[in-house]
Amino acid sequence: METEIVSVDNDMDNSISYQRAVDILKDGGVVAFPTETVYGLGALATETSAVQRIFEAKGRPSDNPLIVHIGNKEDVDNYAVNVPENAEKLMEAFWPGPLTLVFHKRPGVIAENVTPGFDTVGIRMPDHPVALKLLRTLDGPLAAPSANRSGKPSPTEAAHVLTDLKGRIPLIVDGGKTGVGVESTVLDMTVHPPAILRPGGVTRELIEEVIGLVRAENKLPGVTDEETPKAPGMKYMHYAPESPLFVIQSDESKIREAVRQLHSEGKRVAVIGPDEYDIAEADWYFPVGPLRDNEAMAVN
């Protein structure tokens, strides 16, 4: 399969590019497109065979659920039932944006393989002009995980998608670099208090400012090999690079000691850290933003 890239620009008439993407989606295919978090790989969430193509392209386990993306807040009622008042408050505060809300799904609408084994579905409205234009042109819901091979770091540029999925998908809509860089927060609205199933672009503190107490993600039980996860990121590896990765306290002396230790074992070492650090002992140093600017570091 040949993978085509089409660029969309706010200063141009992109109607042909969007229609090309919509035609593929309506024909049961998959399309990669940018959101404000990462690039997503979308398929019609109402079509089982289309959704299956996402799993095949990514090499994604079939029991790892997908998030449904919509173009308008009002579309929630088409796919979910018993939407609580707190969810309405969160949609008003954070949609469009990097917050996925889990609801009881409306029977017989969303394909069963989107959330296998559950009567719930995670829904979000992305805050990206390209994603919203695509969703509104399509006039339908897109099941869309990140557009990468399963288990690998999520893509924030079209070139990253091409690296992972070239020859596996027909089309990438290039809308430039994404803004958040980490995936959406997943919040389960079917339990009380609501529970964070996956941390992401909207923090627990921001959510609690709107609706009060929520269960923290570190208080949730894990998912065993036999269980089906209720949200992506709960069971399978997420953001996994090909090389071993160590997370070290933000202290230059501790980082230098770790580099020396790894060098003594005959390993080469790359360090990813803040702009202010200078770890000359490392074979490579990749600065990713100011020390206390979490948003910039997440994007980079």
ABEGO torsion letter per residue (X at the ends): XBBBBBBBBAABBAAAAAAAAAAAAAAGBBBBBBBAABBBBBBBAABAAAAAAAAAAAGBBAABBBBBBBABAAAAAAABBGBBAAAAAAAAAAOBEBBBBBBBBBBGABBAAABBGBABBBBBBBBBAAAAAAAAAAGBBBBBBBBBBBGBBBBABAAAAAAAABGABABBBBAEBBAAGBBBBBBBAABOBBBBABBBABBAAAAAAAAEBBBBAAABBBBBAABBBABBGAABBBGBBABBBBBBBBBAAAAAAAAAAAAAAGBBBBBBBBAABBBAABABBBBAEBAABAAAAAAX
